[in-house]
Amino acid sequence: MISMEKTFHSPRPLAQVFSYLADLTNFELWDPGVHEVISLSPGPPVTGSRYMVMLAMGPRKVPVDYTLIKVDPAGTIVAKGSGANFTLLDHITLSGTSSGTTITWRLELTLASPSLEPLMRPFMHFTGSRGISGLKRTLGAIRPAPSKPSLPSILGDLMLLPGALSFTKMGFLQARRNFTALDTSMDGKTVVITGATSGLGRSAAASLAALGATLVIIGRDPEKGAQTVANLTQETGNSQIRFVTADLTSVAQTVSVARTLRQELPRVDVLINNAGALFNERKVTHEGYERSFALLLLSPFALTTELLPSLKASPRARIINVTSGGMYTQPIRLDDLQYERGRYDGPKAYARAKRGLLMITETLAALEPGITCNAMHPGWANTPGVALSLPKFYGIMAPLLRTPAMGADTIVWLAASPQAREVSGKLWLDRTPHITAIFPRTQHTARQREQLWTVLQSELSRF
Ligand SMILES: NC(=O)c1ccc[n+]([C@@H]2O[C@H](COP(=O)([O-])OP(=O)(O)OC[C@H]3O[C@@H](n4cnc5c(N)ncnc54)[C@H](OP(=O)(O)O)[C@@H]3O)[C@@H](O)[C@H]2O)c1
């Protein structure tokens, strides 16, 4: 057996450090030697919880079956991993001090062929150093969220290839090197989220439920909704989750559900407008709206403005609008918001509506300084929506697509992180603000923002 031991002092309280480290899915956030972790046991981490940890050995991925063998909130976490010809024992001891928590991490490796152990010693040391650097970053001092795009991010966005690469899984893995652990709980917070029966919304809902939020999911399919609620409750142990039905291409249904929720929920802390779809064929709803305009722009506008009284009752509410990097390709078309002119193009209609969603985010941030209002885009993530609406893109790009959790990470961070609460009116990717236009012809103006707001208000006044 060979071993290594490292110590690090985190400025964060013991309970926070404990809950972060006991959840082995966070391995992939702090240990660069870990490619991916899949939780195999529902509910919060307890003794006996199992995880499949994929170690990254250069290009090779090595599966290790991990089990938590001791989880004591007083400050001990012991996990045992079994690989094909080795076992790993992680022993983490935490001791709380007035200035934070001292973390001692001991790692023991036992190989099936002990003669190879001398060869592995330098590797163990290297793994330990990288792991402890990861812990220092994720559990180190809390930094404020950036309030404007950095020069490298602007240059990256402007150069099309690096910009596009940042949308992929590699872009996320690169960005993740700067992430810190979420230093928060969502206990007592009410989150309303649309489209959480699938893809990104489903993943964000699971993370927020695991943080303790009370969740209200708005979706169109009651059966799928009930199943989602049951699954989320089983996975996270959170029973404060419910589903309400509304087809969000219908403004009447959106307004009706919002007015009901406004009565039932005197306070809403977070609203996440996530539901979306890309329509390859132009169709008009029975209310007379082109579907992309209705679902991606008018409906989030309606839900947000109708829920404002409950949002204003929160000490610092947050609104998160899920837009798309596709909006970089299109300007707003105030003269043709419903794509009545020319030959309909689904991705263009989608991109224009998503730019509109960004514009209303900026307007709302200016109108409501007491609410943190941001837009984000998830990059390119492997979700049923992408597979269905963009089959050719999906066929080529599938290996490079982000997991839903990677795409949803910034939604969760914007909803939960105390630092994210302080910055409003921005467009985010991977927890950093980004520019809102790459091509001058797509840039929108303050005047256009005002005009769009007026048009949407006027449409909403019909209901
Ligand atoms: N995945 C990506 O790469 C990507 C990239 C850029 C932006 N986005 C945006 O991310 C958001 C989530 O997309 P996703 O990729 O996770 O897609 P998804 O897997 O298809 O999920 C979309 C969600 O929206 C719901 N929804 C769709 N139409 C609805 C309607 N008329 N009424 C109520 N709910 C409706 C769906 O409900 P059902 O379960 O009933 O279908 C589902 O829960 C969307 O706004 C999308 O535009 C995604």
PDBQT file of the ligand as one rigid body, heavy atoms in Angstrom, charges set to zero:
ROOT
HETATM    1  N1  LIG A 501     -29.528  22.160 -25.140  1.00  0.00    +0.000 N 
HETATM    2  C1  LIG A 501     -28.860  23.156 -25.678  1.00  0.00    +0.000 C 
HETATM    3  O1  LIG A 501     -27.767  22.979 -26.230  1.00  0.00    +0.000 OA
HETATM    4  C2  LIG A 501     -29.427  24.543 -25.640  1.00  0.00    +0.000 A 
HETATM    5  C3  LIG A 501     -28.664  25.546 -26.244  1.00  0.00    +0.000 A 
HETATM    6  C4  LIG A 501     -29.143  26.843 -26.177  1.00  0.00    +0.000 A 
HETATM    7  C5  LIG A 501     -30.310  27.121 -25.506  1.00  0.00    +0.000 A 
HETATM    8  N2  LIG A 501     -31.032  26.111 -24.950  1.00  0.00    +0.000 N 
HETATM    9  C6  LIG A 501     -32.268  26.480 -24.263  1.00  0.00    +0.000 C 
HETATM   10  O2  LIG A 501     -32.333  25.790 -23.046  1.00  0.00    +0.000 OA
HETATM   11  C7  LIG A 501     -33.690  25.605 -22.661  1.00  0.00    +0.000 C 
HETATM   12  C8  LIG A 501     -33.917  24.153 -22.321  1.00  0.00    +0.000 C 
HETATM   13  O3  LIG A 501     -33.731  23.396 -23.503  1.00  0.00    +0.000 OA
HETATM   14  P1  LIG A 501     -33.300  21.870 -23.503  1.00  0.00    +0.000 P 
HETATM   15  O4  LIG A 501     -32.172  21.748 -24.438  1.00  0.00    +0.000 OA
HETATM   16  O5  LIG A 501     -33.165  21.376 -22.111  1.00  0.00    +0.000 OA
HETATM   17  O6  LIG A 501     -34.560  21.225 -24.233  1.00  0.00    +0.000 OA
HETATM   18  P2  LIG A 501     -35.552  20.053 -23.831  1.00  0.00    +0.000 P 
HETATM   19  O7  LIG A 501     -34.799  18.879 -23.330  1.00  0.00    +0.000 OA
HETATM   20  O8  LIG A 501     -36.430  19.851 -25.033  1.00  0.00    +0.000 OA
HETATM   21  O9  LIG A 501     -36.410  20.673 -22.654  1.00  0.00    +0.000 OA
HETATM   22  C9  LIG A 501     -37.298  21.698 -22.916  1.00  0.00    +0.000 C 
HETATM   23  C10 LIG A 501     -38.266  21.852 -21.768  1.00  0.00    +0.000 C 
HETATM   24  O10 LIG A 501     -39.208  22.867 -22.129  1.00  0.00    +0.000 OA
HETATM   25  C11 LIG A 501     -40.522  22.333 -22.018  1.00  0.00    +0.000 C 
HETATM   26  N3  LIG A 501     -41.437  22.897 -22.992  1.00  0.00    +0.000 N 
HETATM   27  C12 LIG A 501     -41.296  22.927 -24.345  1.00  0.00    +0.000 A 
HETATM   28  N4  LIG A 501     -42.376  23.474 -24.909  1.00  0.00    +0.000 NA
HETATM   29  C13 LIG A 501     -43.232  23.796 -23.898  1.00  0.00    +0.000 A 
HETATM   30  C14 LIG A 501     -44.519  24.369 -23.838  1.00  0.00    +0.000 A 
HETATM   31  N5  LIG A 501     -45.174  24.709 -24.944  1.00  0.00    +0.000 N 
HETATM   32  N6  LIG A 501     -45.091  24.553 -22.647  1.00  0.00    +0.000 NA
HETATM   33  C15 LIG A 501     -44.441  24.179 -21.514  1.00  0.00    +0.000 A 
HETATM   34  N7  LIG A 501     -43.229  23.622 -21.505  1.00  0.00    +0.000 NA
HETATM   35  C16 LIG A 501     -42.635  23.427 -22.685  1.00  0.00    +0.000 A 
HETATM   36  C17 LIG A 501     -40.339  20.854 -22.277  1.00  0.00    +0.000 C 
HETATM   37  O11 LIG A 501     -41.471  20.144 -21.803  1.00  0.00    +0.000 OA
HETATM   38  P3  LIG A 501     -41.774  18.620 -22.263  1.00  0.00    +0.000 P 
HETATM   39  O12 LIG A 501     -40.933  17.760 -21.381  1.00  0.00    +0.000 OA
HETATM   40  O13 LIG A 501     -43.235  18.488 -22.034  1.00  0.00    +0.000 OA
HETATM   41  O14 LIG A 501     -41.360  18.511 -23.702  1.00  0.00    +0.000 OA
HETATM   42  C18 LIG A 501     -39.076  20.592 -21.504  1.00  0.00    +0.000 C 
HETATM   43  O15 LIG A 501     -39.322  20.475 -20.129  1.00  0.00    +0.000 OA
HETATM   44  C19 LIG A 501     -34.521  26.103 -23.846  1.00  0.00    +0.000 C 
HETATM   45  O16 LIG A 501     -34.963  27.407 -23.609  1.00  0.00    +0.000 OA
HETATM   46  C20 LIG A 501     -33.542  26.086 -24.982  1.00  0.00    +0.000 C 
HETATM   47  O17 LIG A 501     -33.891  27.013 -25.989  1.00  0.00    +0.000 OA
HETATM   48  C21 LIG A 501     -30.612  24.831 -24.999  1.00  0.00    +0.000 A 
ENDROOT
TORSDOF 0
